[in-house]
Amino acid sequence: MTKSKSWWERDTAPGYILVAATVISFLLLNGPLGVSFHHLLEDPIGGLSVGAGEGAHRVNLHLVINDALMVIFFLYVGLELKRETVEGPFKNPREAALPLAGALGGMAAPALIYVAINLSHPEYLRGWAIPAATDIAFALGVMSLLGPRVPGGLRLFLLALAIIDDLGAIVVIALFYSTHLTAWALGGAVSTFVLMLLLNRGGVTRLWIYWLLGLITWGFMLLSGVHATIAGVLTALAVPMRDKTGGSPLISAEHALKPWVQFAIMPIFALANAGVQLHGAGIGALLHPVALGIGAGLVFGKPIGITVAALVASAVLRQPMPGTLPQMLGMAMLAGIGFTMSLFIGTLAFGAGDLATPVRFGVLGGSVMSALAGLAVLAWCCRQTVREDHATLGPEEDTAEQRGVLEGIETRDRK
């Protein structure tokens, strides 16, 4: 008889924990401890600051979570994407073109919807990029609630699409919203990344070297004015896939990071970012053109843009879709979960003034509706599906458990 899994070993566990953290965050911010919780996140830590001049930011717990802790999450998803790109289904460039096309369509359509709704309000058009972003952590976390019923290819498609989407959002921020970029820091990040690629090319497989250089890359990114989490993706791209013996440093790192990401980093991230203060907000904020533009962009623009663009790319390239049309639509709805990156772009676009509340209403409302709609569609169209490929890391998982993140340093003996 097969031994039943503990609750934390089930595919749905990370999703439930993420939802619980989101609810707790919302209750904390809108309850009697709201002020204290806000100060805990936002009050400066000592006299520390990041950057210089007008672009300087005081260091607080919120900054530590979003710009430091979440780098590890981006490192993890970057490792997973590279594995599937190098040795998985995305090693064919024509197949990789599908999520790229979906991501571009999923950014363009929400932006166009937002502009159409706010066309008569030129002062609001600066927020066009707010609904263009997908929150990787929440989108994948919500999808995990359905467990193995979701086809593995569909989850991978959402992962690739969300990473491309977030990288696109970072480019948009750099081009349209960043005003205090530091050239020398950007140059330092690029140089360190190139050095990691050269080490990979030269056969260096010691992971600690890449972690050290990744940390330096993160420091440069943090000072550059560009969102620091991209350092995690850059580091993942440089990690070697195979060593001389046929082992995989990348898979070892990915498997070792997995429980930390799912059960620590993602819930902490949700606790610090998912809550929205509703005190003093009225119906005017809910029906504000900015809120309507953001909400409509996330709820309608994302699924329309992603699905149509992927279908066109599939027909042109003659590549099969990773799922049926209803499954693709449900997955694309989950991509409408904007949360952190959308809120971040909203802050850059409108600051903390009168438009902050409509921005939060639009992002929160649109993200919740997208999550519920996506879950409903996927639960219906995947109700008879049992995924057989959920153990995607292969037989090297046991070795990875023993090696940990730093090879050569074994964890305590497994009894």
Phi, psi and omega in degrees: 000133181285130180290131181290147181285147171292160186298327182283349178268352181281152182297333184277346186303312180301323180294317179295318179296321179294317178296318179299317179296323179295315180296318179298318179299316180297317180293322179297314183291332183253010178252191182295340179264010185302314182296316180296319180295320178298315179294325179299320182280323192257340182293138180300147176264104182061218178253021183286145176212158179243132181089186182216156177066219182291339181270006182286145178230133176289139181282126174223178183297324179299315180295319180299318181291311186284326186255351180239302183297320183288347175298325179293323176297314179295327175297316181297310182291330176294321176297317180296317180295319180296319179302315181287335179281322183278317185236358182254201185294340182270008178291341173275115182304330180292326177285325178294339181292336181295307177295330176296314178296318178298319180295317179295317177295324180287346174266323184288314185298312178299321179297318180294320179296316179300314181297319180298319180290328185254016184299327180275003178233078184305331182290346180261351186294342180298341181270018185302331185271354184301313181277004183278351187262149174243135178271108184301312186301313183286320181299313179290325179296317178293319179298327182293344177298335180273354175061217186285000179291333181281127178304140182301322180296327180290319178296317179296322178299315179296320178299310181296316180298316183293323178294313178300320180299313181292322176296321176297320179296322179295321177297318179298317179299315181296322185276324190245340185237343181273127181240357183230046179289142180250111187298317183294325179290320176298317178298322178295319179296316179297316181298317180293322177296316178299321178298319177297319178297322179293322177295319176301312180299327181276002176089014178282122184241003178291116186294326184298330177295318180290324178295320180295313179292327176296322177297319178294319177301317178300318179300317178296317180298319181298323180277343187282338186098348175272146184305126191291340184295340179296339177298327178296317179294318180298319179295318179299321181296335183269345182293132181296139178282318182225152173254186185293335181271357182094355176288169184235102173302324182296314181293323177301313180295317182298314182291323179293327181280336189308306182295325178296320181291313187286324188251357179231300188294311181296315177297319178298318177301314179296318181300324184273341190238338190280334183288145178230129179283126182253000183298129177081000181272139181239188181295334179297322179291325181291324182260012179296143179306325178295314179296317180294319180296317179293311181299314180294324179297317180288315186285319183254318185296316182300303182296323179293310183297314182294311185295313182296314181296319179293320178296317179296314180297321179297319180290317182293317184271352182057045179248139179290148176285154180286356180196177176289169180300315176299321178295319178298319180295317178296317177298318180294329175296319178297332178292348176281002175280106185267305179044244197301308183295323178294317178296323179295314178295323178298321177295318178295324184284318189235356180071203183254025183274214186294336183273357181297319181292313175302323178299314181294320177300315181296315182292312181296310181298314180296321181291317180295316179297320178296319180296314181294318180294316179296317178298317181297314181294314181293322179298324180286311187278348178249018188294337180248014182263135172236114182285131181257359186246026185289338175271075191279352184272352173076189185291352182280000181299317182297318177297320181296322179300320182283325184283326182072194183288322180258110183296151180090347179246097185279146176285178181302148184300137179275129184272000000 
